[in-house]
Amino acid sequence: MRTLTIPLITMSLLAATAGAAGAKDAPREYAGSEACRDCHAELFVHFERNVHAAPAVRTRAGVAGCESCHGPAAAHAADPSVVTGLITFAAGREGEGVRACLSCHREDRKVSAFLRATHGREGLACTSCHGSPHAPAPVRLVRSRSFQREGAPVVGRHLKEERDELCLSCHPQLRGKQAMPFRHPVAEGAISCTSCHNPHLGGATYASTRNQCLSCHEDKRGPWAFEHAPVAEDCTSCHEPHGSVAPGLLRTAEPFLCLSCHVLPDDRHGQEIGGTRFSRAIYQRCTTCHGAVHGSHGDRHLKK
């Protein structure tokens, strides 16, 4: 992953330009960023290094700087006790803060539906995962490994933690699964939670579950002359994607996974010992014979 840190002096100049331009061109209800600096000087130390300080970050009305996110602040600048109309991003006003972020980020279709998605409906805010633009972390231009899904280069994600640890802080039940003997290489950094899940859709995968899996496992796509019905429907019918004790991320080891759907016919799998009839198949893996479990072009019994 290539990282480019924007020089502090450049961002400071941009912030100063934005503040001056915002104050000059702002309507009466706007005070301009320089008015904010008088009381909030400590926040400007880090904000000036942030991409949100750039003059290009403007509202539809052309307002830049602090008020492009926090709303018109002329009344607050005149009397600091007046906070009516300000967007403060405070607890209990998450929806208001999300709408402020989406006023600029609405163009990204992977983000724009956040309020209707699971995380949004549960009351999470953008700042639940993303740090404040006033935070001390330097702004970086990050080119993501999964750029085709997130859009790259990605400017200043400002995540509070490394992305997988951030997800696990709310979804701790998956931490154990990711430590299973058979798992996807998340811990090794080869993929991440966001390789499959879009957090702005509240955990949903980018495509249907099957198509999401097939975006990496193309050799299982088909079409096949002889299909295995669960494969055509949902990969998670048989596989546990977050981790499993069974090889191949199977939900249950063979042959018991197969037997949860298939009854063994005696004419092929039956055996009699001492007058008792049983299936010898329960002592071996089904894929020893039926190796083409994802589909076959040559055998309707999905044999190798």
N, C-alpha and C positions, 0 to 999 in steps of 0.2 A: 504494500500500500504506500503510495507516494503522498507525502505531506508537504504542504507549502505554507509557511507561517507569514502572514501579512505584516510587514514592518510597522512598528508602533508609530513612527513619525508620519507615515502615509495615512494611517487611519485617523490620527489626531487631526491632520489637516483636513481630511474629509469631513470629520465630525464638526470642526469649526466652520467649514463652508456650509454644511447642512444647517447648523444653528443659525448662522447669519442669514442664509437664504430663507429658512423657515420663518424667522422673525420679520424679515422684510416683506415677504409675500403673503404672510398669514392673514386670514380674516380677523376681525376684531376679537372674536371669542378665543383666539389663539394667542398665547403669550410668546412663543418662540423658545427654543432650547436654552438660550442664554439666561432667560428668566428662571428656568429650572435650576441651572448651575449655581445660582446665588445661594440656594438652600441645600442642594443635593450634590455638592462638589465631590463628595467621596464616591458617588456612583459614577461620575463622569470619568474617573481614573481608569476604570475597566471598560466602560461603555465606548469610549473613544477608540478602543481596539477592536470593537465588535462590528460585524458586517451590518448590523442594524443601524449603525451610525452613518452609513454611506448616504450621500445625497440622493442616490437612485431609489432609496427606500422611501416612498411617498404614498400618501393616501390618494383616493380618487380626486380629492380636492386639491392635491398638490402639496399637502403639508408633509414636511420631513421632520426628522429628529424625534424628541421625546413624545410629542403629541401625535405622531403618526401611529403610536401604539396606545398611549394613555388618553387620547382624546383632548378636546379643547380645555386649556388650563388657565385662561386669563383670570377667571374669578378666583381660582385657587392661588394664583400668583399675587393677586391683590389682597387676599385674606386667606392664609394657609389653613384656617379652620373650615373653609368651604371645600368640600370634596364632592359635591353634587355634580354628576356628569363625568367624573373621572373614572377611568378603567384602572383599577388598582391591582388586579390579578390576585386579590386576597382570597383566603379560604372562605367558602360559602358563595363565592361569585365566580365559580369555575366556568360556567357557561358563557358569561360575559367576556372572560379572558380568552376563551377558545374562539369566540366569534371575532375578537380583535385580531387574533393570529390568522384566522381564515380569511380575513379581509384582504390579505396579501397572498396567502398560500392557497387560495381557493382554485387557482389555475391547475394545481396538481391533482389529477383525478384520484390518486392513491391516498390523498390526504383530505380532500374536500368533503367526504362523507363522514368525517369523524364524529360529529354530533349525533348521527343516526346509528353509529356503530356501537358495538358492545362497550368498549372503553368509555366512549362519550356518554352513553346512556347510564353507565354506572357512576358517573360524576367525576371521572378523571379529567384533569386539565392538561394542557400542553406542558405546563411546568411540573406535572407529576413525574415526567420522564426527562424533559429538557430543562437544563439550567437556565437561570435568568440571564438576559443579555448584559446585566451588570456584573455577572460573575467574573472572577479573575482569570479563568482559563483563556488562553490566547485563541483567537479565531484561526482556523485552519481550513484550507481547501482540501477536502478529503475525496480521493477517488476510491470508491467502494469496489470490493471484489464482485459484489452482485449488482453492478452498475445498471444492468439492463432492467432491474426491478425497482431500483430506488432513484435512478436518474443521477448521472455523474457528469462533471464533478459536482459534489454536494457541498454547499457552502454552509459551514458552521452548524453542525447538528447540535452542538452544545449538550450532549447527553450527560446525565449526572454520573453515570458509571459506564464501564464497558458494557456494550449492548446486551450480551448474553447474561451477565450478572444482573443487569437492570431488570431483565425479564424474570429471572429467577427470584428476585426480591419479592415479587408478587405471586409467582407461581412456584413455590418451593417444592410442591409435590413432584415436579418434574426433575428436580436435582438428582434424586435417587435413581430415576430411570436413566439419566444420562451417565450414570456410573455402572450401568449393567454391563455384563460381558460383551453383549452384542448391541451396538448403538451407532448412531451417525457420529462422524468425527467433529463434534461441536467443540469439545474440550481442546482438541488439537488446533482449532482455528481454521480448519479447512472449509467449514460452513458455519453459519450462525442461525439463530432463531429466525432472523429476518430473511434468510435465504428461502424460507418456505412461508413464513407468516407475515402478514402486513399489520403492524401494530395499530395503524390508523383505521383498520377495519375490525379492531378488537380481537385479534388472534386468528382471524380467518386466513386461509391460504390465498395466494394470489389468483389461483384458478380453482376449479373443482379439485377435490383431493386427488382423484386419479390423474388428472392432467398435470397437477403439480408434481406428483411423483414421476410421471413420465417425462417431465422436462429434464430430468437427469438420467432416468433409466429408460432411455429411448429403445433399447433392444427388447423391451417388454411390450411395446405399443401394439404391434400387429399392423393390420388386421390379420387374423388367423383363419384358416379353413375350418379348424376345430377349436372353438373358444372354451375357456374355463369361465363359467358364468360370473363368479365373484370378481375375477380380474377385470371383466368388462364393466362392473358396477362400482366397486370401491376397493382400493388396495388395503384399506384398514380392516376389511373383513377378515383377513388372515394375518396382517402385519401390524405390529405396534411400533410406530415410527420413532418414538422417543427413546426406546431401549427395551431390551428383553433378555431373559435368561436363555431363550431358545435361539439356535442358530438362524441366521437370515431374518432376524427381527420378527420371527413368528410369534403370534400371541400364545400359542401352546406348542409344545414339542410334537413332532410326528411320532406315531401315526394319529395321536389323539385329536389334533387339530382337524385332520381330514375326516376322522370318524364323527366329528360333530355335525357333519353334513351327509356323509356317505355311509350307507349300510353295506357290509361286505357280503356279496353273493357267494354261497357255498360252492357253486360249480367252478369257481376260479380260485377262491382263497380258503376253502374249507379243508379241514383235516380231522380225522377221527383217531383217537387214541383211547384204548380201553373202553370202547363203547361211548365215549363222550366226544361230541363234535364241537370243534372250536376253530377259530381262524388263526392260522399261523402268521397272518399279516400284522397282528398286533405286536409281534416281537421284532419288527423291522420297520424301516422308514418307507413310506409309500413311494417316495421319489427315487428309491432304488430301481424301481421299474417305470414309474410314471414321472419321468424327469422333466417333461415339457409342461410343467404345471401352469405356466402362463399362457399356453396356447401352442398348437401344433399345425403344421401344414400337411402332415402325412399320416397321423394316427388319431382316431377318434377317442382312444383311451389315453391320449396324452403321454404315450410312451416315448422314450428318448429316440 
